[in-house]
């Protein structure tokens, strides 16, 4: 999180050497939902809440949760 010292809280993915990554099938989403997800991801990247993963082969599908006000 922006402004939080990484020595206080830091998350890392521990990998076991020589283990093949599990891959999920790509989930198709509606265009409207895809645009909302992209908007939220861009917002979180701009505020430096998210960063680019160093292990993209281990990434799983996103699970969007629609809020009552229409946000995701």
N, CA, C, O and CB atoms as a CASP TS submission, in Angstrom:
PFRMAT TS
TARGET T0000
AUTHOR 0000-0000-0000
METHOD Language model
MODEL 1
PARENT N/A
ATOM      1  N   UNK     1       0.846  -1.174   0.000  1.00  0.00           N
ATOM      2  CA  UNK     1       0.000   0.000   0.000  1.00  0.00           C
ATOM      3  C   UNK     1       0.890   1.235   0.000  1.00  0.00           C
ATOM      4  O   UNK     1       1.926   1.264   0.663  1.00  0.00           O
ATOM      5  CB  UNK     1      -0.961  -0.001   1.218  1.00  0.00           C
ATOM      6  N   UNK     2       0.482   2.243  -0.739  1.00  0.00           N
ATOM      7  CA  UNK     2       1.275   3.457  -0.777  1.00  0.00           C
ATOM      8  C   UNK     2       1.434   4.055   0.620  1.00  0.00           C
ATOM      9  O   UNK     2       0.471   4.152   1.379  1.00  0.00           O
ATOM     10  CB  UNK     2       0.639   4.472  -1.716  1.00  0.00           C
ATOM     11  N   UNK     3       2.645   4.446   0.941  1.00  0.00           N
ATOM     12  CA  UNK     3       2.915   5.063   2.231  1.00  0.00           C
ATOM     13  C   UNK     3       3.189   4.082   3.348  1.00  0.00           C
ATOM     14  O   UNK     3       3.585   4.500   4.436  1.00  0.00           O
ATOM     15  CB  UNK     3       1.782   5.914   2.613  1.00  0.00           C
ATOM     16  N   UNK     4       2.995   2.802   3.125  1.00  0.00           N
ATOM     17  CA  UNK     4       3.243   1.790   4.149  1.00  0.00           C
ATOM     18  C   UNK     4       4.649   1.234   3.966  1.00  0.00           C
ATOM     19  O   UNK     4       5.019   0.807   2.872  1.00  0.00           O
ATOM     20  CB  UNK     4       2.184   0.650   4.080  1.00  0.00           C
ATOM     21  N   UNK     5       5.411   1.242   5.017  1.00  0.00           N
ATOM     22  CA  UNK     5       6.790   0.759   4.965  1.00  0.00           C
ATOM     23  C   UNK     5       6.801  -0.736   4.638  1.00  0.00           C
ATOM     24  O   UNK     5       6.153  -1.511   5.342  1.00  0.00           O
ATOM     25  CB  UNK     5       7.522   1.032   6.311  1.00  0.00           C
ATOM     26  N   UNK     6       7.527  -1.170   3.579  1.00  0.00           N
ATOM     27  CA  UNK     6       7.568  -2.586   3.208  1.00  0.00           C
ATOM     28  C   UNK     6       8.138  -3.486   4.298  1.00  0.00           C
ATOM     29  O   UNK     6       7.919  -4.697   4.273  1.00  0.00           O
ATOM     30  CB  UNK     6       8.377  -2.753   1.960  1.00  0.00           C
ATOM     31  N   UNK     7       8.862  -2.915   5.251  1.00  0.00           N
ATOM     32  CA  UNK     7       9.382  -3.731   6.350  1.00  0.00           C
ATOM     33  C   UNK     7       8.269  -4.127   7.316  1.00  0.00           C
ATOM     34  O   UNK     7       8.407  -5.102   8.056  1.00  0.00           O
ATOM     35  CB  UNK     7      10.485  -2.974   7.101  1.00  0.00           C
ATOM     36  N   UNK     8       7.163  -3.374   7.313  1.00  0.00           N
ATOM     37  CA  UNK     8       6.027  -3.692   8.189  1.00  0.00           C
ATOM     38  C   UNK     8       5.182  -4.810   7.575  1.00  0.00           C
ATOM     39  O   UNK     8       4.842  -5.784   8.247  1.00  0.00           O
ATOM     40  CB  UNK     8       5.154  -2.429   8.435  1.00  0.00           C
ATOM     41  N   UNK     9       4.847  -4.659   6.289  1.00  0.00           N
ATOM     42  CA  UNK     9       4.017  -5.654   5.613  1.00  0.00           C
ATOM     43  C   UNK     9       4.497  -5.816   4.181  1.00  0.00           C
ATOM     44  O   UNK     9       4.590  -4.844   3.432  1.00  0.00           O
ATOM     45  CB  UNK     9       2.520  -5.251   5.646  1.00  0.00           C
ATOM     46  N   UNK    10       4.794  -7.033   3.813  1.00  0.00           N
ATOM     47  CA  UNK    10       5.234  -7.326   2.459  1.00  0.00           C
ATOM     48  C   UNK    10       4.756  -8.726   2.101  1.00  0.00           C
ATOM     49  O   UNK    10       4.857  -9.649   2.910  1.00  0.00           O
ATOM     50  CB  UNK    10       6.786  -7.204   2.324  1.00  0.00           C
ATOM     51  N   UNK    11       4.229  -8.883   0.875  1.00  0.00           N
ATOM     52  CA  UNK    11       3.713 -10.182   0.441  1.00  0.00           C
ATOM     53  C   UNK    11       4.575 -10.712  -0.680  1.00  0.00           C
ATOM     54  O   UNK    11       4.928  -9.972  -1.598  1.00  0.00           O
ATOM     55  CB  UNK    11       2.240 -10.078  -0.011  1.00  0.00           C
ATOM     56  N   UNK    12       4.915 -11.970  -0.618  1.00  0.00           N
ATOM     57  CA  UNK    12       5.684 -12.633  -1.660  1.00  0.00           C
ATOM     58  C   UNK    12       5.103 -14.020  -1.894  1.00  0.00           C
ATOM     59  O   UNK    12       4.523 -14.630  -0.995  1.00  0.00           O
ATOM     60  CB  UNK    12       7.188 -12.716  -1.280  1.00  0.00           C
ATOM     61  N   UNK    13       5.269 -14.495  -3.099  1.00  0.00           N
ATOM     62  CA  UNK    13       4.834 -15.850  -3.438  1.00  0.00           C
ATOM     63  C   UNK    13       6.053 -16.758  -3.326  1.00  0.00           C
ATOM     64  O   UNK    13       7.020 -16.610  -4.073  1.00  0.00           O
ATOM     65  CB  UNK    13       4.195 -15.916  -4.884  1.00  0.00           C
ATOM     66  N   UNK    14       5.998 -17.687  -2.398  1.00  0.00           N
ATOM     67  CA  UNK    14       7.098 -18.643  -2.240  1.00  0.00           C
ATOM     68  C   UNK    14       6.943 -19.743  -3.280  1.00  0.00           C
ATOM     69  O   UNK    14       5.907 -20.404  -3.348  1.00  0.00           O
ATOM     70  CB  UNK    14       7.126 -19.243  -0.797  1.00  0.00           C
ATOM     71  N   UNK    15       7.963 -19.931  -4.075  1.00  0.00           N
ATOM     72  CA  UNK    15       7.916 -20.938  -5.133  1.00  0.00           C
ATOM     73  C   UNK    15       8.822 -22.109  -4.791  1.00  0.00           C
ATOM     74  O   UNK    15       9.903 -21.931  -4.231  1.00  0.00           O
ATOM     75  CB  UNK    15       8.322 -20.327  -6.483  1.00  0.00           C
ATOM     76  N   UNK    16       8.371 -23.294  -5.132  1.00  0.00           N
ATOM     77  CA  UNK    16       9.163 -24.498  -4.941  1.00  0.00           C
ATOM     78  C   UNK    16       9.871 -24.783  -6.261  1.00  0.00           C
ATOM     79  O   UNK    16       9.216 -24.866  -7.300  1.00  0.00           O
ATOM     80  CB  UNK    16       8.272 -25.716  -4.485  1.00  0.00           C
ATOM     81  N   UNK    17      11.187 -24.933  -6.244  1.00  0.00           N
ATOM     82  CA  UNK    17      11.920 -25.186  -7.491  1.00  0.00           C
ATOM     83  C   UNK    17      11.434 -26.456  -8.187  1.00  0.00           C
ATOM     84  O   UNK    17      11.052 -27.427  -7.532  1.00  0.00           O
ATOM     85  CB  UNK    17      13.420 -25.294  -7.209  1.00  0.00           C
ATOM     86  N   UNK    18      11.451 -26.439  -9.504  1.00  0.00           N
ATOM     87  CA  UNK    18      11.101 -27.584 -10.354  1.00  0.00           C
ATOM     88  C   UNK    18       9.648 -28.032 -10.240  1.00  0.00           C
ATOM     89  O   UNK    18       9.339 -29.186 -10.536  1.00  0.00           O
ATOM     90  CB  UNK    18      11.986 -28.735 -10.019  1.00  0.00           C
ATOM     91  N   UNK    19       8.757 -27.148  -9.821  1.00  0.00           N
ATOM     92  CA  UNK    19       7.334 -27.466  -9.763  1.00  0.00           C
ATOM     93  C   UNK    19       6.640 -26.767 -10.920  1.00  0.00           C
ATOM     94  O   UNK    19       6.803 -25.562 -11.112  1.00  0.00           O
ATOM     95  CB  UNK    19       6.710 -27.043  -8.396  1.00  0.00           C
ATOM     96  N   UNK    20       5.865 -27.523 -11.691  1.00  0.00           N
ATOM     97  CA  UNK    20       5.153 -26.955 -12.826  1.00  0.00           C
ATOM     98  C   UNK    20       3.977 -26.110 -12.332  1.00  0.00           C
ATOM     99  O   UNK    20       3.262 -26.524 -11.418  1.00  0.00           O
ATOM    100  CB  UNK    20       4.663 -28.071 -13.776  1.00  0.00           C
ATOM    101  N   UNK    21       3.769 -24.934 -12.925  1.00  0.00           N
ATOM    102  CA  UNK    21       2.641 -24.095 -12.508  1.00  0.00           C
ATOM    103  C   UNK    21       1.306 -24.695 -12.927  1.00  0.00           C
ATOM    104  O   UNK    21       1.208 -25.346 -13.967  1.00  0.00           O
ATOM    105  CB  UNK    21       2.782 -22.694 -13.093  1.00  0.00           C
ATOM    106  N   UNK    22       0.281 -24.473 -12.115  1.00  0.00           N
ATOM    107  CA  UNK    22      -1.083 -24.877 -12.451  1.00  0.00           C
ATOM    108  C   UNK    22      -1.699 -23.751 -13.261  1.00  0.00           C
ATOM    109  O   UNK    22      -1.596 -22.582 -12.891  1.00  0.00           O
ATOM    110  CB  UNK    22      -1.936 -25.193 -11.164  1.00  0.00           C
ATOM    111  N   UNK    23      -2.335 -24.103 -14.359  1.00  0.00           N
ATOM    112  CA  UNK    23      -2.941 -23.088 -15.207  1.00  0.00           C
ATOM    113  C   UNK    23      -4.444 -23.286 -15.227  1.00  0.00           C
ATOM    114  O   UNK    23      -4.936 -24.407 -15.361  1.00  0.00           O
ATOM    115  CB  UNK    23      -2.363 -23.139 -16.637  1.00  0.00           C
ATOM    116  N   UNK    24      -5.173 -22.175 -15.091  1.00  0.00           N
ATOM    117  CA  UNK    24      -6.619 -22.213 -15.190  1.00  0.00           C
ATOM    118  C   UNK    24      -7.039 -21.854 -16.610  1.00  0.00           C
ATOM    119  O   UNK    24      -6.335 -21.124 -17.308  1.00  0.00           O
ATOM    120  CB  UNK    24      -7.266 -21.257 -14.165  1.00  0.00           C
ATOM    121  N   UNK    25      -8.181 -22.365 -17.028  1.00  0.00           N
ATOM    122  CA  UNK    25      -8.733 -21.959 -18.306  1.00  0.00           C
ATOM    123  C   UNK    25      -9.170 -20.499 -18.193  1.00  0.00           C
ATOM    124  O   UNK    25      -9.636 -20.068 -17.139  1.00  0.00           O
ATOM    125  CB  UNK    25      -9.924 -22.878 -18.726  1.00  0.00           C
ATOM    126  N   UNK    26      -9.021 -19.752 -19.261  1.00  0.00           N
ATOM    127  CA  UNK    26      -9.423 -18.361 -19.278  1.00  0.00           C
ATOM    128  C   UNK    26     -10.937 -18.257 -19.156  1.00  0.00           C
ATOM    129  O   UNK    26     -11.671 -18.906 -19.901  1.00  0.00           O
ATOM    130  CB  UNK    26      -8.933 -17.670 -20.556  1.00  0.00           C
ATOM    131  N   UNK    27     -11.398 -17.448 -18.224  1.00  0.00           N
ATOM    132  CA  UNK    27     -12.836 -17.218 -18.071  1.00  0.00           C
ATOM    133  C   UNK    27     -13.239 -16.049 -18.947  1.00  0.00           C
ATOM    134  O   UNK    27     -12.630 -14.981 -18.884  1.00  0.00           O
ATOM    135  CB  UNK    27     -13.213 -16.950 -16.584  1.00  0.00           C
ATOM    136  N   UNK    28     -14.234 -16.242 -19.740  1.00  0.00           N
ATOM    137  CA  UNK    28     -14.759 -15.179 -20.597  1.00  0.00           C
ATOM    138  C   UNK    28     -15.710 -14.312 -19.777  1.00  0.00           C
ATOM    139  O   UNK    28     -16.498 -14.818 -18.978  1.00  0.00           O
ATOM    140  CB  UNK    28     -15.484 -15.771 -21.851  1.00  0.00           C
ATOM    141  N   UNK    29     -15.625 -13.005 -19.985  1.00  0.00           N
ATOM    142  CA  UNK    29     -16.496 -12.067 -19.277  1.00  0.00           C
ATOM    143  C   UNK    29     -17.159 -11.160 -20.298  1.00  0.00           C
ATOM    144  O   UNK    29     -16.663 -10.978 -21.409  1.00  0.00           O
ATOM    145  CB  UNK    29     -15.701 -11.231 -18.225  1.00  0.00           C
ATOM    146  N   UNK    30     -18.285 -10.598 -19.900  1.00  0.00           N
ATOM    147  CA  UNK    30     -18.968  -9.670 -20.792  1.00  0.00           C
ATOM    148  C   UNK    30     -18.098  -8.431 -21.000  1.00  0.00           C
ATOM    149  O   UNK    30     -17.241  -8.117 -20.174  1.00  0.00           O
ATOM    150  CB  UNK    30     -20.357  -9.277 -20.222  1.00  0.00           C
ATOM    151  N   UNK    31     -18.324  -7.742 -22.097  1.00  0.00           N
ATOM    152  CA  UNK    31     -17.560  -6.539 -22.401  1.00  0.00           C
ATOM    153  C   UNK    31     -17.726  -5.501 -21.298  1.00  0.00           C
ATOM    154  O   UNK    31     -16.756  -4.851 -20.907  1.00  0.00           O
ATOM    155  CB  UNK    31     -17.994  -5.956 -23.748  1.00  0.00           C
ATOM    156  N   UNK    32     -18.945  -5.342 -20.797  1.00  0.00           N
ATOM    157  CA  UNK    32     -19.213  -4.371 -19.724  1.00  0.00           C
ATOM    158  C   UNK    32     -18.401  -4.706 -18.476  1.00  0.00           C
ATOM    159  O   UNK    32     -17.798  -3.816 -17.874  1.00  0.00           O
ATOM    160  CB  UNK    32     -20.720  -4.341 -19.383  1.00  0.00           C
ATOM    161  N   UNK    33     -18.379  -5.969 -18.083  1.00  0.00           N
ATOM    162  CA  UNK    33     -17.634  -6.387 -16.895  1.00  0.00           C
ATOM    163  C   UNK    33     -16.130  -6.222 -17.131  1.00  0.00           C
ATOM    164  O   UNK    33     -15.409  -5.789 -16.232  1.00  0.00           O
ATOM    165  CB  UNK    33     -17.967  -7.858 -16.532  1.00  0.00           C
ATOM    166  N   UNK    34     -15.656  -6.560 -18.321  1.00  0.00           N
ATOM    167  CA  UNK    34     -14.236  -6.408 -18.647  1.00  0.00           C
ATOM    168  C   UNK    34     -13.792  -4.958 -18.541  1.00  0.00           C
ATOM    169  O   UNK    34     -12.705  -4.678 -18.036  1.00  0.00           O
ATOM    170  CB  UNK    34     -13.954  -6.933 -20.050  1.00  0.00           C
ATOM    171  N   UNK    35     -14.615  -4.041 -19.006  1.00  0.00           N
ATOM    172  CA  UNK    35     -14.285  -2.612 -18.931  1.00  0.00           C
ATOM    173  C   UNK    35     -14.237  -2.129 -17.479  1.00  0.00           C
ATOM    174  O   UNK    35     -13.369  -1.336 -17.116  1.00  0.00           O
ATOM    175  CB  UNK    35     -15.312  -1.785 -19.727  1.00  0.00           C
ATOM    176  N   UNK    36     -15.170  -2.608 -16.650  1.00  0.00           N
ATOM    177  CA  UNK    36     -15.177  -2.228 -15.238  1.00  0.00           C
ATOM    178  C   UNK    36     -13.937  -2.765 -14.524  1.00  0.00           C
ATOM    179  O   UNK    36     -13.338  -2.074 -13.700  1.00  0.00           O
ATOM    180  CB  UNK    36     -16.451  -2.745 -14.549  1.00  0.00           C
ATOM    181  N   UNK    37     -13.559  -3.997 -14.847  1.00  0.00           N
ATOM    182  CA  UNK    37     -12.362  -4.597 -14.241  1.00  0.00           C
ATOM    183  C   UNK    37     -11.132  -3.817 -14.663  1.00  0.00           C
ATOM    184  O   UNK    37     -10.280  -3.504 -13.831  1.00  0.00           O
ATOM    185  CB  UNK    37     -12.220  -6.090 -14.644  1.00  0.00           C
ATOM    186  N   UNK    38     -11.028  -3.496 -15.955  1.00  0.00           N
ATOM    187  CA  UNK    38      -9.873  -2.746 -16.447  1.00  0.00           C
ATOM    188  C   UNK    38      -9.780  -1.384 -15.775  1.00  0.00           C
ATOM    189  O   UNK    38      -8.689  -0.947 -15.409  1.00  0.00           O
ATOM    190  CB  UNK    38      -9.951  -2.578 -17.966  1.00  0.00           C
ATOM    191  N   UNK    39     -10.904  -0.716 -15.611  1.00  0.00           N
ATOM    192  CA  UNK    39     -10.937   0.594 -14.949  1.00  0.00           C
ATOM    193  C   UNK    39     -10.412   0.490 -13.511  1.00  0.00           C
ATOM    194  O   UNK    39      -9.623   1.328 -13.075  1.00  0.00           O
ATOM    195  CB  UNK    39     -12.379   1.164 -14.952  1.00  0.00           C
ATOM    196  N   UNK    40     -10.846  -0.526 -12.789  1.00  0.00           N
ATOM    197  CA  UNK    40     -10.417  -0.702 -11.398  1.00  0.00           C
ATOM    198  C   UNK    40      -8.930  -1.056 -11.314  1.00  0.00           C
ATOM    199  O   UNK    40      -8.222  -0.552 -10.442  1.00  0.00           O
ATOM    200  CB  UNK    40     -11.255  -1.795 -10.719  1.00  0.00           C
ATOM    201  N   UNK    41      -8.460  -1.913 -12.211  1.00  0.00           N
ATOM    202  CA  UNK    41      -7.045  -2.296 -12.207  1.00  0.00           C
ATOM    203  C   UNK    41      -6.168  -1.087 -12.528  1.00  0.00           C
ATOM    204  O   UNK    41      -5.147  -0.877 -11.874  1.00  0.00           O
ATOM    205  CB  UNK    41      -6.783  -3.434 -13.223  1.00  0.00           C
ATOM    206  N   UNK    42      -6.552  -0.295 -13.519  1.00  0.00           N
ATOM    207  CA  UNK    42      -5.782   0.906 -13.870  1.00  0.00           C
ATOM    208  C   UNK    42      -5.745   1.870 -12.691  1.00  0.00           C
ATOM    209  O   UNK    42      -4.704   2.457 -12.396  1.00  0.00           O
ATOM    210  CB  UNK    42      -6.388   1.604 -15.112  1.00  0.00           C
ATOM    211  N   UNK    43      -6.887   2.032 -12.016  1.00  0.00           N
ATOM    212  CA  UNK    43      -6.942   2.916 -10.846  1.00  0.00           C
ATOM    213  C   UNK    43      -5.986   2.440  -9.754  1.00  0.00           C
ATOM    214  O   UNK    43      -5.280   3.250  -9.153  1.00  0.00           O
ATOM    215  CB  UNK    43      -8.376   2.988 -10.296  1.00  0.00           C
ATOM    216  N   UNK    44      -5.961   1.136  -9.494  1.00  0.00           N
ATOM    217  CA  UNK    44      -5.094   0.602  -8.444  1.00  0.00           C
ATOM    218  C   UNK    44      -3.624   0.613  -8.860  1.00  0.00           C
ATOM    219  O   UNK    44      -2.754   0.765  -8.003  1.00  0.00           O
ATOM    220  CB  UNK    44      -5.520  -0.818  -8.086  1.00  0.00           C
ATOM    221  N   UNK    45      -3.326   0.457 -10.139  1.00  0.00           N
ATOM    222  CA  UNK    45      -1.948   0.576 -10.616  1.00  0.00           C
ATOM    223  C   UNK    45      -1.460   2.019 -10.478  1.00  0.00           C
ATOM    224  O   UNK    45      -0.322   2.254 -10.071  1.00  0.00           O
ATOM    225  CB  UNK    45      -1.841   0.111 -12.085  1.00  0.00           C
ATOM    226  N   UNK    46      -2.323   2.987 -10.818  1.00  0.00           N
ATOM    227  CA  UNK    46      -1.955   4.402 -10.731  1.00  0.00           C
ATOM    228  C   UNK    46      -1.661   4.840  -9.303  1.00  0.00           C
ATOM    229  O   UNK    46      -0.793   5.683  -9.078  1.00  0.00           O
ATOM    230  CB  UNK    46      -3.059   5.260 -11.305  1.00  0.00           C
ATOM    231  N   UNK    47      -2.384   4.270  -8.333  1.00  0.00           N
ATOM    232  CA  UNK    47      -2.150   4.626  -6.927  1.00  0.00           C
ATOM    233  C   UNK    47      -1.067   3.759  -6.293  1.00  0.00           C
ATOM    234  O   UNK    47      -0.784   3.878  -5.101  1.00  0.00           O
ATOM    235  CB  UNK    47      -3.446   4.496  -6.128  1.00  0.00           C
ATOM    236  N   UNK    48      -0.461   2.881  -7.103  1.00  0.00           N
ATOM    237  CA  UNK    48       0.617   1.973  -6.673  1.00  0.00           C
ATOM    238  C   UNK    48       0.147   0.991  -5.601  1.00  0.00           C
ATOM    239  O   UNK    48       0.944   0.528  -4.784  1.00  0.00           O
ATOM    240  CB  UNK    48       1.803   2.780  -6.143  1.00  0.00           C
ATOM    241  N   UNK    49      -1.159   0.671  -5.608  1.00  0.00           N
ATOM    242  CA  UNK    49      -1.700  -0.357  -4.715  1.00  0.00           C
ATOM    243  C   UNK    49      -1.385  -1.740  -5.277  1.00  0.00           C
ATOM    244  O   UNK    49      -1.209  -2.694  -4.520  1.00  0.00           O
ATOM    245  CB  UNK    49      -3.233  -0.180  -4.529  1.00  0.00           C
ATOM    246  N   UNK    50      -1.315  -1.849  -6.608  1.00  0.00           N
ATOM    247  CA  UNK    50      -0.940  -3.092  -7.293  1.00  0.00           C
ATOM    248  C   UNK    50       0.379  -2.868  -8.011  1.00  0.00           C
ATOM    249  O   UNK    50       0.759  -1.734  -8.305  1.00  0.00           O
ATOM    250  CB  UNK    50      -2.050  -3.550  -8.299  1.00  0.00           C
ATOM    251  N   UNK    51       1.065  -3.955  -8.286  1.00  0.00           N
ATOM    252  CA  UNK    51       2.268  -3.879  -9.118  1.00  0.00           C
ATOM    253  C   UNK    51       2.273  -5.084 -10.055  1.00  0.00           C
ATOM    254  O   UNK    51       1.541  -6.051  -9.846  1.00  0.00           O
ATOM    255  CB  UNK    51       3.575  -3.838  -8.239  1.00  0.00           C
ATOM    256  N   UNK    52       3.094  -5.012 -11.070  1.00  0.00           N
ATOM    257  CA  UNK    52       3.181  -6.082 -12.059  1.00  0.00           C
ATOM    258  C   UNK    52       3.830  -7.303 -11.413  1.00  0.00           C
ATOM    259  O   UNK    52       4.833  -7.191 -10.708  1.00  0.00           O
ATOM    260  CB  UNK    52       3.985  -5.623 -13.314  1.00  0.00           C
ATOM    261  N   UNK    53       3.243  -8.459 -11.666  1.00  0.00           N
ATOM    262  CA  UNK    53       3.730  -9.707 -11.095  1.00  0.00           C
ATOM    263  C   UNK    53       5.016 -10.160 -11.756  1.00  0.00           C
ATOM    264  O   UNK    53       5.200  -9.996 -12.962  1.00  0.00           O
ATOM    265  CB  UNK    53       2.680 -10.787 -11.220  1.00  0.00           C
ATOM    266  N   UNK    54       5.916 -10.740 -10.946  1.00  0.00           N
ATOM    267  CA  UNK    54       7.148 -11.298 -11.481  1.00  0.00           C
ATOM    268  C   UNK    54       6.955 -12.745 -11.912  1.00  0.00           C
ATOM    269  O   UNK    54       7.832 -13.321 -12.556  1.00  0.00           O
ATOM    270  CB  UNK    54       8.264 -11.202 -10.450  1.00  0.00           C
ATOM    271  N   UNK    55       5.826 -13.334 -11.566  1.00  0.00           N
ATOM    272  CA  UNK    55       5.560 -14.742 -11.850  1.00  0.00           C
ATOM    273  C   UNK    55       4.245 -14.877 -12.627  1.00  0.00           C
ATOM    274  O   UNK    55       3.297 -15.457 -12.098  1.00  0.00           O
ATOM    275  CB  UNK    55       5.506 -15.565 -10.534  1.00  0.00           C
ATOM    276  N   UNK    56       4.151 -14.365 -13.860  1.00  0.00           N
ATOM    277  CA  UNK    56       2.868 -14.370 -14.562  1.00  0.00           C
ATOM    278  C   UNK    56       2.338 -15.763 -14.881  1.00  0.00           C
ATOM    279  O   UNK    56       1.135 -15.914 -15.095  1.00  0.00           O
ATOM    280  CB  UNK    56       2.993 -13.598 -15.827  1.00  0.00           C
ATOM    281  N   UNK    57       3.188 -16.784 -14.922  1.00  0.00           N
ATOM    282  CA  UNK    57       2.704 -18.131 -15.213  1.00  0.00           C
ATOM    283  C   UNK    57       1.911 -18.724 -14.049  1.00  0.00           C
ATOM    284  O   UNK    57       1.244 -19.743 -14.227  1.00  0.00           O
ATOM    285  CB  UNK    57       3.873 -19.039 -15.552  1.00  0.00           C
ATOM    286  N   UNK    58       1.965 -18.115 -12.864  1.00  0.00           N
ATOM    287  CA  UNK    58       1.243 -18.607 -11.696  1.00  0.00           C
ATOM    288  C   UNK    58      -0.058 -17.841 -11.456  1.00  0.00           C
ATOM    289  O   UNK    58      -0.754 -18.109 -10.477  1.00  0.00           O
ATOM    290  CB  UNK    58       2.126 -18.516 -10.467  1.00  0.00           C
ATOM    291  N   UNK    59      -0.389 -16.917 -12.311  1.00  0.00           N
ATOM    292  CA  UNK    59      -1.556 -16.066 -12.108  1.00  0.00           C
ATOM    293  C   UNK    59      -2.842 -16.847 -12.393  1.00  0.00           C
ATOM    294  O   UNK    59      -2.899 -17.645 -13.329  1.00  0.00           O
ATOM    295  CB  UNK    59      -1.474 -14.813 -13.007  1.00  0.00           C
ATOM    296  N   UNK    60      -3.866 -16.612 -11.582  1.00  0.00           N
ATOM    297  CA  UNK    60      -5.161 -17.251 -11.805  1.00  0.00           C
ATOM    298  C   UNK    60      -6.178 -16.198 -12.245  1.00  0.00           C
ATOM    299  O   UNK    60      -5.892 -15.001 -12.245  1.00  0.00           O
ATOM    300  CB  UNK    60      -5.648 -17.983 -10.521  1.00  0.00           C
ATOM    301  N   UNK    61      -7.348 -16.657 -12.612  1.00  0.00           N
ATOM    302  CA  UNK    61      -8.399 -15.757 -13.091  1.00  0.00           C
ATOM    303  C   UNK    61      -8.862 -14.813 -11.986  1.00  0.00           C
ATOM    304  O   UNK    61      -8.843 -15.154 -10.803  1.00  0.00           O
ATOM    305  CB  UNK    61      -9.589 -16.563 -13.624  1.00  0.00           C
ATOM    306  N   UNK    62      -9.277 -13.624 -12.401  1.00  0.00           N
ATOM    307  CA  UNK    62      -9.834 -12.654 -11.475  1.00  0.00           C
ATOM    308  C   UNK    62     -11.290 -13.034 -11.198  1.00  0.00           C
ATOM    309  O   UNK    62     -11.965 -13.581 -12.070  1.00  0.00           O
ATOM    310  CB  UNK    62      -9.725 -11.201 -12.045  1.00  0.00           C
ATOM    311  N   UNK    63     -11.771 -12.748  -9.998  1.00  0.00           N
ATOM    312  CA  UNK    63     -13.165 -13.017  -9.642  1.00  0.00           C
ATOM    313  C   UNK    63     -13.810 -11.680  -9.307  1.00  0.00           C
ATOM    314  O   UNK    63     -13.660 -11.187  -8.190  1.00  0.00           O
ATOM    315  CB  UNK    63     -13.277 -14.031  -8.433  1.00  0.00           C
ATOM    316  N   UNK    64     -14.529 -11.084 -10.260  1.00  0.00           N
ATOM    317  CA  UNK    64     -15.145  -9.782 -10.007  1.00  0.00           C
ATOM    318  C   UNK    64     -16.387  -9.918  -9.118  1.00  0.00           C
ATOM    319  O   UNK    64     -17.192 -10.834  -9.290  1.00  0.00           O
ATOM    320  CB  UNK    64     -15.517  -9.104 -11.335  1.00  0.00           C
ATOM    321  N   UNK    65     -16.522  -9.000  -8.178  1.00  0.00           N
ATOM    322  CA  UNK    65     -17.687  -8.985  -7.288  1.00  0.00           C
ATOM    323  C   UNK    65     -18.430  -7.674  -7.516  1.00  0.00           C
ATOM    324  O   UNK    65     -17.940  -6.620  -7.112  1.00  0.00           O
ATOM    325  CB  UNK    65     -17.266  -9.145  -5.776  1.00  0.00           C
ATOM    326  N   UNK    66     -19.603  -7.712  -8.156  1.00  0.00           N
ATOM    327  CA  UNK    66     -20.362  -6.480  -8.380  1.00  0.00           C
ATOM    328  C   UNK    66     -20.919  -5.918  -7.056  1.00  0.00           C
ATOM    329  O   UNK    66     -21.489  -6.647  -6.245  1.00  0.00           O
ATOM    330  CB  UNK    66     -21.515  -6.741  -9.374  1.00  0.00           C
ATOM    331  N   UNK    67     -20.737  -4.619  -6.869  1.00  0.00           N
ATOM    332  CA  UNK    67     -21.245  -3.939  -5.670  1.00  0.00           C
ATOM    333  C   UNK    67     -22.646  -3.392  -5.963  1.00  0.00           C
ATOM    334  O   UNK    67     -23.053  -3.322  -7.123  1.00  0.00           O
ATOM    335  CB  UNK    67     -20.277  -2.783  -5.222  1.00  0.00           C
ATOM    336  N   UNK    68     -23.378  -3.007  -4.924  1.00  0.00           N
ATOM    337  CA  UNK    68     -24.733  -2.503  -5.103  1.00  0.00           C
ATOM    338  C   UNK    68     -24.766  -1.213  -5.902  1.00  0.00           C
ATOM    339  O   UNK    68     -25.745  -0.935  -6.593  1.00  0.00           O
ATOM    340  CB  UNK    68     -25.385  -2.285  -3.764  1.00  0.00           C
ATOM    341  N   UNK    69     -23.678  -0.407  -5.812  1.00  0.00           N
ATOM    342  CA  UNK    69     -23.659   0.870  -6.531  1.00  0.00           C
ATOM    343  C   UNK    69     -23.164   0.725  -7.970  1.00  0.00           C
ATOM    344  O   UNK    69     -23.002   1.733  -8.659  1.00  0.00           O
ATOM    345  CB  UNK    69     -22.785   1.865  -5.792  1.00  0.00           C
ATOM    346  N   UNK    70     -22.918  -0.499  -8.441  1.00  0.00           N
ATOM    347  CA  UNK    70     -22.514  -0.730  -9.822  1.00  0.00           C
ATOM    348  C   UNK    70     -21.021  -0.889 -10.013  1.00  0.00           C
ATOM    349  O   UNK    70     -20.576  -1.293 -11.087  1.00  0.00           O
ATOM    350  CB  UNK    70     -22.990   0.380 -10.667  1.00  0.00           C
ATOM    351  N   UNK    71     -20.232  -0.575  -8.983  1.00  0.00           N
ATOM    352  CA  UNK    71     -18.781  -0.764  -9.105  1.00  0.00           C
ATOM    353  C   UNK    71     -18.439  -2.232  -8.992  1.00  0.00           C
ATOM    354  O   UNK    71     -19.253  -3.048  -8.557  1.00  0.00           O
ATOM    355  CB  UNK    71     -18.025   0.043  -8.030  1.00  0.00           C
ATOM    356  N   UNK    72     -17.212  -2.556  -9.393  1.00  0.00           N
ATOM    357  CA  UNK    72     -16.732  -3.943  -9.290  1.00  0.00           C
ATOM    358  C   UNK    72     -15.629  -3.987  -8.263  1.00  0.00           C
ATOM    359  O   UNK    72     -15.069  -5.052  -8.003  1.00  0.00           O
ATOM    360  CB  UNK    72     -16.228  -4.485 -10.665  1.00  0.00           C
TER
END
